[in-house]
Amino acid sequence: MANLRDIRRRIKSVKNTAQITKAMQLVAASKMKKAQDQATAGRSYADLLNKVLNNLKEQTSAEDHPLLREKSEGGDLVILITTDKGLCGPLNTNLLRLVTEKVSKDATFITIGSKGRQAMARLKRNILADFTVKDPVSFAETKPVSEFVMERFLAGDYGRVQVAFTNFVNTIRQEPHIETLLPISPIELGKKKGFEGMGGDASHAAEGPGYSGYLFEPTTREVLDTVVPQYVGYQLYQMVLESRASEHSARMVAMKAATDNAKQMIKDLTLEYNKQRQASITAELLEITTAMRALE
């Protein structure tokens, strides 16, 4: 059984830990609000691009633009978006588990985030490139990634480009997901419906009024040369935003749970300390009483 000095030391240590986790919780909460606002603000534009591109794809043929063509040759290129830091609960673990289960072992990876790079290196997977994206996320930082994967896809090095990311649903719910970026396919981000229909039939994504009957000026190819790269770049940017909002939300929840656990541990240790102190005082009183009676 630990003595009173050991219990006091443990109480002090846990109090210091609670102060640290509380500070990290407040920092994560501040970043979480900004990241969530940034992610939700871009969803409407990402959804509009998605609907427009899929409608344009229906009105054109795959030969009109190389990024629309499905390839039977070439391996898979996977963009893995993880966090740079830990202490965010099972966020990275869930995503990496999904990647190991769903992605071929022969796939090549582009990593965004040190946790993904370390995991793929540990698993001895082929890493083509690693990119760093600061916080808050800017489109200028993700644009080189989209340009790089488009170059490799157009060069014929890979037949498909996928993105593994964590989609933000709400503060306490984030879900890992793998979505095909190239060739163009429907993407619906931020839908609170268990991701039903993500990556499904393009016709469903293009339903609704106002998304048909486009006229191409000056030519179909020139319009697609502008719109398609913009679509790919912004969809990747939105996925990074979703991942960053998920990261700060998960870290805030994890740090709150750690702080609550530390407070409960302090209560338990304080109770144990008081019990042992009371027992020690009672033992001393018994010794004094016994000694006094022996002297009578």
C-alpha positions as a Markdown table, in Angstrom:
| # | Residue | x | y | z |
|---|---|---|---|---|
| 1 | Met | 0.0 | 0.0 | 0.0 |
| 2 | Ala | 1.3 | 3.4 | -0.9 |
| 3 | Asn | 2.2 | 5.7 | 2.0 |
| 4 | Leu | 0.9 | 9.3 | 2.4 |
| 5 | Arg | 4.0 | 10.9 | 0.7 |
| 6 | Asp | 3.6 | 8.7 | -2.4 |
| 7 | Ile | -0.1 | 9.6 | -2.6 |
| 8 | Arg | 0.6 | 13.3 | -2.3 |
| 9 | Arg | 3.2 | 13.0 | -5.1 |
| 10 | Arg | 0.7 | 11.3 | -7.3 |
| 11 | Ile | -2.0 | 13.9 | -6.6 |
| 12 | Lys | 0.4 | 16.7 | -7.5 |
| 13 | Ser | 1.5 | 14.8 | -10.7 |
| 14 | Val | -2.1 | 14.3 | -11.8 |
| 15 | Lys | -3.0 | 17.9 | -11.1 |
| 16 | Asn | -0.1 | 19.0 | -13.3 |
| 17 | Thr | -1.3 | 16.6 | -16.1 |
| 18 | Ala | -4.8 | 17.9 | -15.8 |
| 19 | Gln | -3.6 | 21.5 | -16.2 |
| 20 | Ile | -1.8 | 20.5 | -19.4 |
| 21 | Thr | -4.7 | 18.6 | -20.9 |
| 22 | Lys | -7.1 | 21.5 | -20.0 |
| 23 | Ala | -4.8 | 23.9 | -21.8 |
| 24 | Met | -4.7 | 21.6 | -24.8 |
| 25 | Gln | -8.4 | 21.3 | -24.7 |
| 26 | Leu | -8.9 | 25.0 | -24.9 |
| 27 | Val | -6.4 | 25.4 | -27.7 |
| 28 | Ala | -8.0 | 22.6 | -29.7 |
| 29 | Ala | -11.5 | 24.1 | -29.1 |
| 30 | Ser | -10.3 | 27.5 | -30.5 |
| 31 | Lys | -8.8 | 25.8 | -33.6 |
| 32 | Met | -11.8 | 23.5 | -33.9 |
| 33 | Lys | -14.2 | 26.4 | -34.4 |
| 34 | Lys | -12.1 | 28.0 | -37.1 |
| 35 | Ala | -11.5 | 24.7 | -38.9 |
| 36 | Gln | -15.2 | 23.7 | -38.7 |
| 37 | Asp | -16.3 | 27.1 | -40.1 |
| 38 | Gln | -13.7 | 26.8 | -42.9 |
| 39 | Ala | -14.8 | 23.2 | -43.8 |
| 40 | Thr | -18.5 | 23.9 | -43.8 |
| 41 | Ala | -18.1 | 27.2 | -45.7 |
| 42 | Gly | -16.5 | 25.4 | -48.6 |
| 43 | Arg | -19.0 | 22.5 | -48.9 |
| 44 | Ser | -21.6 | 24.5 | -51.0 |
| 45 | Tyr | -18.9 | 25.4 | -53.6 |
| 46 | Ala | -17.5 | 21.9 | -53.6 |
| 47 | Asp | -21.0 | 20.4 | -54.1 |
| 48 | Leu | -21.8 | 22.8 | -56.9 |
| 49 | Leu | -18.5 | 22.0 | -58.7 |
| 50 | Asn | -19.3 | 18.3 | -58.2 |
| 51 | Lys | -22.8 | 18.6 | -59.8 |
| 52 | Val | -21.6 | 20.8 | -62.7 |
| 53 | Leu | -18.7 | 18.6 | -63.5 |
| 54 | Asn | -20.7 | 15.4 | -63.5 |
| 55 | Asn | -23.4 | 17.1 | -65.7 |
| 56 | Leu | -20.7 | 18.2 | -68.1 |
| 57 | Lys | -19.3 | 14.7 | -68.1 |
| 58 | Glu | -22.7 | 13.3 | -69.1 |
| 59 | Gln | -22.9 | 15.8 | -72.0 |
| 60 | Thr | -19.4 | 15.0 | -73.2 |
| 61 | Ser | -17.4 | 11.9 | -74.0 |
| 62 | Ala | -14.3 | 10.7 | -72.2 |
| 63 | Glu | -12.2 | 11.6 | -75.2 |
| 64 | Asp | -13.0 | 15.3 | -74.6 |
| 65 | His | -10.5 | 15.5 | -71.7 |
| 66 | Pro | -7.8 | 13.1 | -70.5 |
| 67 | Leu | -8.8 | 13.5 | -66.8 |
| 68 | Leu | -12.2 | 12.0 | -67.6 |
| 69 | Arg | -10.9 | 8.9 | -69.2 |
| 70 | Glu | -10.9 | 5.6 | -67.2 |
| 71 | Lys | -7.7 | 3.6 | -67.6 |
| 72 | Ser | -7.3 | -0.1 | -67.5 |
| 73 | Glu | -3.6 | 0.1 | -67.1 |
| 74 | Gly | -1.5 | 1.6 | -64.3 |
| 75 | Gly | -1.6 | 1.1 | -60.5 |
| 76 | Asp | -3.3 | 3.1 | -57.8 |
| 77 | Leu | -2.0 | 6.3 | -56.4 |
| 78 | Val | -3.4 | 7.1 | -52.9 |
| 79 | Ile | -3.3 | 10.5 | -51.2 |
| 80 | Leu | -3.3 | 9.8 | -47.5 |
| 81 | Ile | -4.3 | 12.7 | -45.3 |
| 82 | Thr | -3.5 | 12.4 | -41.6 |
| 83 | Thr | -2.5 | 14.6 | -38.7 |
| 84 | Asp | 1.0 | 15.9 | -37.9 |
| 85 | Lys | 0.5 | 15.5 | -34.2 |
| 86 | Gly | -1.1 | 12.9 | -32.0 |
| 87 | Leu | -3.4 | 13.1 | -29.0 |
| 88 | Cys | -6.5 | 13.1 | -31.1 |
| 89 | Gly | -8.0 | 9.8 | -30.1 |
| 90 | Pro | -8.5 | 7.0 | -32.6 |
| 91 | Leu | -8.7 | 9.4 | -35.6 |
| 92 | Asn | -5.5 | 8.3 | -37.4 |
| 93 | Thr | -5.8 | 4.7 | -36.3 |
| 94 | Asn | -9.3 | 4.3 | -37.8 |
| 95 | Leu | -8.2 | 5.8 | -41.1 |
| 96 | Leu | -5.0 | 3.7 | -41.3 |
| 97 | Arg | -7.0 | 0.6 | -40.6 |
| 98 | Leu | -9.4 | 1.4 | -43.4 |
| 99 | Val | -6.4 | 2.0 | -45.8 |
| 100 | Thr | -4.8 | -1.3 | -44.9 |
| 101 | Glu | -8.1 | -3.2 | -45.4 |
| 102 | Lys | -9.3 | -1.5 | -48.7 |
| 103 | Val | -6.1 | -0.3 | -50.5 |
| 104 | Ser | -4.0 | -2.7 | -52.5 |
| 105 | Lys | -0.5 | -3.5 | -51.1 |
| 106 | Asp | 1.0 | -2.5 | -54.4 |
| 107 | Ala | -0.5 | 1.0 | -54.3 |
| 108 | Thr | 1.8 | 4.1 | -54.2 |
| 109 | Phe | 1.1 | 6.7 | -51.5 |
| 110 | Ile | 1.4 | 10.5 | -51.3 |
| 111 | Thr | 1.2 | 11.5 | -47.7 |
| 112 | Ile | -0.1 | 14.8 | -46.1 |
| 113 | Gly | 0.7 | 14.6 | -42.4 |
| 114 | Ser | 3.6 | 13.0 | -40.5 |
| 115 | Lys | 1.5 | 10.3 | -38.9 |
| 116 | Gly | 0.6 | 8.9 | -42.3 |
| 117 | Arg | 4.1 | 9.1 | -43.5 |
| 118 | Gln | 5.5 | 7.3 | -40.4 |
| 119 | Ala | 2.8 | 4.6 | -40.7 |
| 120 | Met | 3.4 | 3.9 | -44.3 |
| 121 | Ala | 7.2 | 3.8 | -43.8 |
| 122 | Arg | 6.6 | 1.4 | -40.9 |
| 123 | Leu | 4.5 | -0.9 | -43.1 |
| 124 | Lys | 7.1 | -0.6 | -45.9 |
| 125 | Arg | 4.7 | 0.8 | -48.4 |
| 126 | Asn | 5.9 | 2.8 | -51.4 |
| 127 | Ile | 5.8 | 6.5 | -50.7 |
| 128 | Leu | 6.1 | 8.7 | -53.8 |
| 129 | Ala | 6.0 | 12.1 | -52.1 |
| 130 | Asp | 5.3 | 13.9 | -48.8 |
| 131 | Phe | 3.6 | 17.3 | -48.5 |
| 132 | Thr | 3.2 | 19.5 | -45.5 |
| 133 | Val | 0.1 | 21.7 | -45.0 |
| 134 | Lys | 0.0 | 24.3 | -42.3 |
| 135 | Asp | -2.8 | 25.3 | -40.1 |
| 136 | Pro | -5.1 | 27.1 | -41.1 |
| 137 | Val | -5.3 | 25.4 | -44.5 |
| 138 | Ser | -5.0 | 27.5 | -47.6 |
| 139 | Phe | -5.8 | 26.6 | -51.2 |
| 140 | Ala | -2.3 | 27.6 | -52.3 |
| 141 | Glu | -0.8 | 24.9 | -50.1 |
| 142 | Thr | -2.9 | 22.1 | -51.5 |
| 143 | Lys | -2.8 | 23.2 | -55.1 |
| 144 | Pro | 0.8 | 21.8 | -55.7 |
| 145 | Val | -0.5 | 18.4 | -54.5 |
| 146 | Ser | -3.4 | 18.3 | -57.0 |
| 147 | Glu | -1.1 | 19.5 | -59.8 |
| 148 | Phe | 1.4 | 16.8 | -59.0 |
| 149 | Val | -1.2 | 14.0 | -59.1 |
| 150 | Met | -2.7 | 15.3 | -62.3 |
| 151 | Glu | 0.7 | 15.3 | -63.9 |
| 152 | Arg | 1.3 | 11.7 | -62.9 |
| 153 | Phe | -2.2 | 10.6 | -64.0 |
| 154 | Leu | -1.8 | 12.3 | -67.4 |
| 155 | Ala | 1.6 | 10.8 | -67.8 |
| 156 | Gly | 0.0 | 7.4 | -67.6 |
| 157 | Asp | 2.0 | 6.3 | -64.5 |
| 158 | Tyr | -1.3 | 5.6 | -62.6 |
| 159 | Gly | -4.7 | 4.5 | -63.7 |
| 160 | Arg | -6.6 | 5.8 | -60.6 |
| 161 | Val | -6.0 | 8.4 | -57.9 |
| 162 | Gln | -7.7 | 7.9 | -54.6 |
| 163 | Val | -7.9 | 10.1 | -51.4 |
| 164 | Ala | -8.0 | 8.6 | -47.9 |
| 165 | Phe | -9.2 | 11.2 | -45.5 |
| 166 | Thr | -11.4 | 11.6 | -42.4 |
| 167 | Asn | -14.7 | 13.2 | -43.2 |
| 168 | Phe | -16.1 | 15.7 | -40.6 |
| 169 | Val | -19.7 | 14.9 | -39.6 |
| 170 | Asn | -19.9 | 16.7 | -36.2 |
| 171 | Thr | -17.8 | 17.5 | -33.2 |
| 172 | Ile | -18.0 | 14.0 | -31.8 |
| 173 | Arg | -18.3 | 12.0 | -35.0 |
| 174 | Gln | -15.7 | 11.8 | -37.7 |
| 175 | Glu | -15.6 | 8.9 | -40.2 |
| 176 | Pro | -12.7 | 7.7 | -42.3 |
| 177 | His | -13.4 | 7.5 | -46.1 |
| 178 | Ile | -11.6 | 6.6 | -49.3 |
| 179 | Glu | -12.8 | 8.5 | -52.4 |
| 180 | Thr | -11.7 | 8.3 | -56.0 |
| 181 | Leu | -10.4 | 11.6 | -57.3 |
| 182 | Leu | -9.3 | 10.7 | -60.8 |
| 183 | Pro | -10.8 | 9.8 | -63.2 |
| 184 | Ile | -13.7 | 12.2 | -62.3 |
| 185 | Ser | -16.4 | 10.7 | -60.1 |
| 186 | Pro | -19.2 | 12.0 | -57.9 |
| 187 | Ile | -18.0 | 13.2 | -54.5 |
| 188 | Glu | -20.4 | 14.4 | -51.8 |
| 189 | Leu | -18.7 | 15.8 | -48.7 |
| 190 | Gly | -20.1 | 16.6 | -45.3 |
| 191 | Lys | -23.4 | 14.7 | -45.7 |
| 192 | Lys | -24.8 | 13.6 | -42.3 |
| 193 | Lys | -26.2 | 10.4 | -43.7 |
| 194 | Gly | -23.5 | 7.8 | -43.2 |
| 195 | Phe | -21.9 | 8.7 | -46.6 |
| 196 | Glu | -24.7 | 6.9 | -48.6 |
| 197 | Gly | -24.1 | 7.6 | -52.2 |
| 198 | Met | -20.5 | 8.8 | -52.0 |
| 199 | Gly | -18.7 | 7.7 | -55.1 |
| 200 | Gly | -22.0 | 6.3 | -56.6 |
| 201 | Asp | -23.6 | 6.8 | -59.9 |
| 202 | Ala | -22.9 | 10.2 | -61.4 |
| 203 | Ser | -26.5 | 10.7 | -62.5 |
| 204 | His | -27.6 | 10.9 | -58.9 |
| 205 | Ala | -25.1 | 13.7 | -58.1 |
| 206 | Ala | -26.3 | 15.7 | -61.1 |
| 207 | Glu | -30.0 | 15.6 | -60.3 |
| 208 | Gly | -32.0 | 18.7 | -59.7 |
| 209 | Pro | -33.0 | 21.8 | -61.6 |
| 210 | Gly | -30.5 | 24.1 | -63.2 |
| 211 | Tyr | -27.8 | 21.6 | -63.9 |
| 212 | Ser | -28.5 | 20.7 | -67.5 |
| 213 | Gly | -28.4 | 22.2 | -71.0 |
| 214 | Tyr | -24.9 | 23.7 | -70.9 |
| 215 | Leu | -23.5 | 25.4 | -74.0 |
| 216 | Phe | -19.7 | 25.3 | -74.4 |
| 217 | Glu | -17.9 | 28.4 | -75.6 |
| 218 | Pro | -15.5 | 28.6 | -77.4 |
| 219 | Thr | -15.0 | 24.8 | -77.4 |
| 220 | Thr | -15.7 | 21.9 | -75.2 |
| 221 | Arg | -12.0 | 21.1 | -74.7 |
| 222 | Glu | -11.1 | 24.7 | -73.7 |
| 223 | Val | -13.9 | 24.8 | -71.1 |
| 224 | Leu | -12.9 | 21.5 | -69.7 |
| 225 | Asp | -9.2 | 22.5 | -69.6 |
| 226 | Thr | -10.2 | 25.2 | -67.1 |
| 227 | Val | -13.0 | 23.6 | -65.1 |
| 228 | Val | -11.6 | 20.1 | -64.6 |
| 229 | Pro | -8.3 | 21.0 | -63.0 |
| 230 | Gln | -10.2 | 23.5 | -60.8 |
| 231 | Tyr | -12.6 | 20.8 | -59.8 |
| 232 | Val | -9.8 | 18.4 | -58.9 |
| 233 | Gly | -7.9 | 21.0 | -57.0 |
| 234 | Tyr | -10.8 | 22.2 | -55.0 |
| 235 | Gln | -12.1 | 18.7 | -54.1 |
| 236 | Leu | -8.7 | 17.8 | -52.7 |
| 237 | Tyr | -8.6 | 21.1 | -50.8 |
| 238 | Gln | -12.1 | 20.4 | -49.3 |
| 239 | Met | -10.9 | 16.9 | -48.2 |
| 240 | Val | -8.0 | 18.5 | -46.4 |
| 241 | Leu | -10.4 | 20.9 | -44.7 |
| 242 | Glu | -12.6 | 18.1 | -43.6 |
| 243 | Ser | -9.6 | 16.2 | -42.2 |
| 244 | Arg | -8.3 | 19.3 | -40.4 |
| 245 | Ala | -11.8 | 20.0 | -38.8 |
| 246 | Ser | -11.9 | 16.3 | -37.8 |
| 247 | Glu | -8.5 | 16.5 | -36.2 |
| 248 | His | -9.2 | 19.5 | -34.0 |
| 249 | Ser | -12.6 | 18.1 | -33.0 |
| 250 | Ala | -11.2 | 14.7 | -32.1 |
| 251 | Arg | -8.3 | 16.3 | -30.1 |
| 252 | Met | -10.7 | 18.6 | -28.2 |
| 253 | Val | -12.9 | 15.6 | -27.3 |
| 254 | Ala | -9.9 | 13.5 | -26.3 |
| 255 | Met | -8.3 | 16.3 | -24.2 |
| 256 | Lys | -11.7 | 16.9 | -22.5 |
| 257 | Ala | -11.9 | 13.2 | -21.6 |
| 258 | Ala | -8.4 | 13.2 | -20.3 |
| 259 | Thr | -9.1 | 16.2 | -18.1 |
| 260 | Asp | -12.2 | 14.6 | -16.7 |
| 261 | Asn | -10.4 | 11.4 | -16.0 |
| 262 | Ala | -7.6 | 13.3 | -14.3 |
| 263 | Lys | -10.1 | 15.1 | -12.1 |
| 264 | Gln | -11.8 | 11.9 | -11.2 |
| 265 | Met | -8.4 | 10.3 | -10.3 |
| 266 | Ile | -7.6 | 13.3 | -8.1 |
| 267 | Lys | -10.8 | 12.7 | -6.2 |
| 268 | Asp | -10.1 | 9.0 | -5.8 |
| 269 | Leu | -6.5 | 9.7 | -4.6 |
| 270 | Thr | -7.7 | 12.4 | -2.2 |
| 271 | Leu | -10.2 | 10.0 | -0.7 |
| 272 | Glu | -7.5 | 7.4 | -0.4 |
| 273 | Tyr | -5.2 | 9.9 | 1.2 |
| 274 | Asn | -7.8 | 11.0 | 3.7 |
| 275 | Lys | -8.6 | 7.4 | 4.6 |
| 276 | Gln | -4.9 | 6.5 | 5.2 |
| 277 | Arg | -4.4 | 9.8 | 7.2 |
| 278 | Gln | -7.4 | 9.1 | 9.4 |
| 279 | Ala | -6.2 | 5.5 | 9.9 |
| 280 | Ser | -2.7 | 6.8 | 10.8 |
| 281 | Ile | -4.2 | 9.3 | 13.3 |
| 282 | Thr | -6.4 | 6.6 | 14.9 |
| 283 | Ala | -3.4 | 4.3 | 15.2 |
| 284 | Glu | -1.4 | 7.0 | 16.9 |
| 285 | Leu | -4.2 | 7.7 | 19.4 |
| 286 | Leu | -4.5 | 4.0 | 20.2 |
| 287 | Glu | -0.8 | 3.8 | 20.9 |
| 288 | Ile | -0.9 | 6.9 | 23.2 |
| 289 | Thr | -4.0 | 5.5 | 25.0 |
| 290 | Thr | -2.4 | 2.1 | 25.4 |
| 291 | Ala | 0.9 | 3.7 | 26.7 |
| 292 | Met | -1.0 | 5.8 | 29.2 |
| 293 | Arg | -2.9 | 2.8 | 30.5 |
| 294 | Ala | 0.3 | 0.8 | 30.8 |
| 295 | Leu | 1.8 | 3.6 | 33.0 |
| 296 | Glu | -1.1 | 3.6 | 35.4 |
